[in-house]
Amino acid sequence: MKVLIIGGTGLISTPITQMLIDRGDEVTLFNRGQRTARMAHFSGHVRELRGDRRAFGIFEAQVREAGMFDCVIDMIGFHPDEVESAVRAFRGRCGQYIFCSTVDVYARPSFHHPYREGGPLHALSDYGREKIACERILMEAHDDRAFPVTLLRPAHTYDDTGIIHHSLGRSTALLDRIRRGRPVIVHGDGQSLWVAAHAIDVAGGFVGAIGNTRAYGRGYHLPGEEWLTWDGYHRVIADVLGVTLPELVHIPTDLLARLAPGRSGVCEVNFQYPNIFDVSAAREDLGYRYTVPVARGFRRIVAHLEATGGITDSDAEPYYDQIIDAWRDHTQAMIDRFAPMGL
């Protein structure tokens, strides 16, 4: 098959590209060519188109000149004007358009879990709202017979060189804290549910959608299938590091998001809600399979970080312990204030 990937060297699209090469497809990558190492790895195996998709007129001319495609996979469509440009460029010129969306399109909180395709869309983040707008434009194009559309919605996705998310951002100092037995901050009561999937599994879902007529006009979830509480998530990390889980300090999500909005704001719009998704449709129609358990995937991340010196010394982040100290002090002050009332 002739497949064009808009992107092609990112977290999910790199293994997609490799899978398509391995099965003998004719692959074209459109990107800015900034990830030179990955492009060098694919050199000789893919056709390369260099450009900026946001230069809409030039982009549309480039892909028209590149010819017809059996499938276009859009991995980097984040804004409505970008997919509007894609509709102009590929109308009648591709056999299928696969769009990488996100589970962040769904309404939070939800009254029903797990999330199922077709659930109400009402994103809390700008990222999610933009993806909703993109989805709607593409489904209108599908209904207008511009090309068949498939929407794929990954959740948290990582690879062997990735980052382990936590309540105070993405710093790898979390690993040092756990290894040294230092207390770890967890948003809320630590009982909201989270999933994570390795990019190799998510990529398999994308490849399973290519040329798959059952997927035309539909959306699918491509998340992890281990439903972990955030407390359980940290226990997995401790197990991977071979240490006992240190004390988990639970701080209300709304407070944490105000104390450290740049690091913990995502907890308020995402992490505090159950992030669990039904994958039965993707398993049945796309052959989606979850094969890399979180513990195995995180072990690979830790191995990579250790090999590259990528674990930050937790001493370099004094604010972390300062937040814990402030929380403990104010909690004790409240206890002392109300204790005489015998409540």
FENMOHU-V244163 format. One record per residue. N is the residue number from 1. RES is the residue in one small letter. SS is DSSP state (A for helix, B for strand, O for the rest). PSI is psi in whole degrees, 0 to 359 (999 if undefined). Layout:
N;RES;SS;PSI
N;RES;SS;PSI
//
This chain:
1;m;O;150
2;k;B;115
3;v;B;129
4;l;B;128
5;i;B;120
6;i;B;105
7;g;O;241
8;g;O;348
9;t;O;19
10;g;O;192
11;l;O;309
12;i;O;324
13;s;A;337
14;t;A;308
15;p;A;331
16;i;A;311
17;t;A;314
18;q;A;319
19;m;A;319
20;l;A;321
21;i;A;315
22;d;A;328
23;r;O;2
24;g;O;16
25;d;O;158
26;e;B;107
27;v;B;132
28;t;B;133
29;l;B;128
30;f;B;117
31;n;B;182
32;r;O;357
33;g;O;23
34;q;O;336
35;r;O;78
36;t;A;324
37;a;A;316
38;r;A;322
39;m;A;322
40;a;A;324
41;h;A;325
42;f;A;354
43;s;O;133
44;g;O;347
45;h;O;347
46;v;O;159
47;r;B;135
48;e;B;131
49;l;B;120
50;r;B;136
51;g;O;179
52;d;O;117
53;r;O;339
54;r;O;351
55;a;O;78
56;f;A;313
57;g;A;316
58;i;A;315
59;f;A;312
60;e;A;322
61;a;A;319
62;q;A;312
63;v;A;331
64;r;A;317
65;e;A;332
66;a;O;347
67;g;O;196
68;m;O;152
69;f;B;144
70;d;O;328
71;c;B;139
72;v;B;130
73;i;B;115
74;d;B;105
75;m;O;349
76;i;O;36
77;g;O;107
78;f;O;342
79;h;O;148
80;p;A;321
81;d;A;336
82;e;A;317
83;v;A;333
84;e;A;318
85;s;A;318
86;a;A;321
87;v;A;317
88;r;A;318
89;a;A;323
90;f;A;1
91;r;O;120
92;g;O;10
93;r;O;5
94;c;B;150
95;g;O;341
96;q;O;146
97;y;B;115
98;i;B;125
99;f;B;127
100;c;B;105
101;s;O;220
102;t;O;152
103;v;A;351
104;d;A;1
105;v;A;344
106;y;B;156
107;a;O;137
108;r;O;133
109;p;O;165
110;s;O;148
111;f;O;351
112;h;O;137
113;h;O;148
114;p;O;164
115;y;B;142
116;r;O;150
117;e;O;139
118;g;O;355
119;g;O;165
120;p;O;139
121;l;B;121
122;h;O;79
123;a;O;147
124;l;O;336
125;s;O;156
126;d;A;320
127;y;A;311
128;g;A;319
129;r;A;321
130;e;A;321
131;k;A;322
132;i;A;313
133;a;A;319
134;c;A;315
135;e;A;316
136;r;A;320
137;i;A;317
138;l;A;322
139;m;A;329
140;e;A;319
141;a;A;320
142;h;A;312
143;d;A;332
144;d;O;4
145;r;O;28
146;a;O;318
147;f;O;155
148;p;O;139
149;v;B;140
150;t;B;130
151;l;B;127
152;l;B;131
153;r;B;90
154;p;B;158
155;a;O;209
156;h;O;123
157;t;B;140
158;y;B;167
159;d;O;189
160;d;O;342
161;t;O;18
162;g;O;190
163;i;O;142
164;i;O;111
165;h;O;154
166;h;B;182
167;s;O;345
168;l;O;40
169;g;B;223
170;r;O;7
171;s;O;135
172;t;O;357
173;a;A;339
174;l;A;318
175;l;A;320
176;d;A;319
177;r;A;311
178;i;A;318
179;r;A;327
180;r;O;4
181;g;O;22
182;r;O;149
183;p;O;148
184;v;B;133
185;i;B;133
186;v;B;133
187;h;B;145
188;g;O;217
189;d;O;6
190;g;O;9
191;q;O;357
192;s;O;154
193;l;B;143
194;w;B;149
195;v;O;154
196;a;O;143
197;a;B;143
198;h;B;144
199;a;A;329
200;i;A;325
201;d;A;316
202;v;A;319
203;a;A;323
204;g;A;326
205;g;A;320
206;f;A;313
207;v;A;324
208;g;A;341
209;a;A;341
210;i;O;123
211;g;O;14
212;n;O;105
213;t;A;336
214;r;A;338
215;a;A;355
216;y;O;130
217;g;O;16
218;r;B;163
219;g;B;151
220;y;B;149
221;h;B;141
222;l;B;63
223;p;O;179
224;g;O;163
225;e;O;4
226;e;O;115
227;w;O;101
228;l;B;134
229;t;B;162
230;w;A;327
231;d;A;315
232;g;A;324
233;y;A;315
234;h;A;330
235;r;A;321
236;v;A;317
237;i;A;315
238;a;A;318
239;d;A;318
240;v;A;321
241;l;A;350
242;g;O;32
243;v;O;168
244;t;O;139
245;l;O;124
246;p;O;180
247;e;O;134
248;l;B;123
249;v;B;110
250;h;B;123
251;i;B;134
252;p;O;137
253;t;A;315
254;d;A;324
255;l;A;314
256;l;A;321
257;a;A;334
258;r;A;331
259;l;A;321
260;a;O;68
261;p;A;326
262;g;A;334
263;r;A;327
264;s;A;3
265;g;A;326
266;v;A;333
267;c;A;324
268;e;A;325
269;v;A;353
270;n;A;293
271;f;A;332
272;q;O;346
273;y;O;151
274;p;O;123
275;n;O;76
276;i;O;140
277;f;B;140
278;d;O;129
279;v;O;12
280;s;A;323
281;a;A;316
282;a;A;323
283;r;A;318
284;e;A;315
285;d;A;324
286;l;A;352
287;g;O;24
288;y;O;134
289;r;O;135
290;y;O;107
291;t;O;344
292;v;O;101
293;p;O;155
294;v;A;316
295;a;A;317
296;r;A;318
297;g;A;316
298;f;A;327
299;r;A;322
300;r;A;319
301;i;A;312
302;v;A;318
303;a;A;317
304;h;A;315
305;l;A;321
306;e;A;321
307;a;A;333
308;t;A;5
309;g;O;35
310;g;O;5
311;i;O;118
312;t;O;140
313;d;O;124
314;s;A;342
315;d;A;338
316;a;A;357
317;e;O;71
318;p;A;336
319;y;A;329
320;y;A;308
321;d;A;331
322;q;A;322
323;i;A;316
324;i;A;315
325;d;A;317
326;a;A;319
327;w;A;316
328;r;A;318
329;d;A;313
330;h;A;326
331;t;A;316
332;q;A;324
333;a;A;320
334;m;A;318
335;i;A;314
336;d;A;323
337;r;A;321
338;f;A;348
339;a;A;317
340;p;O;342
341;m;O;348
342;g;O;35
343;l;O;999
//
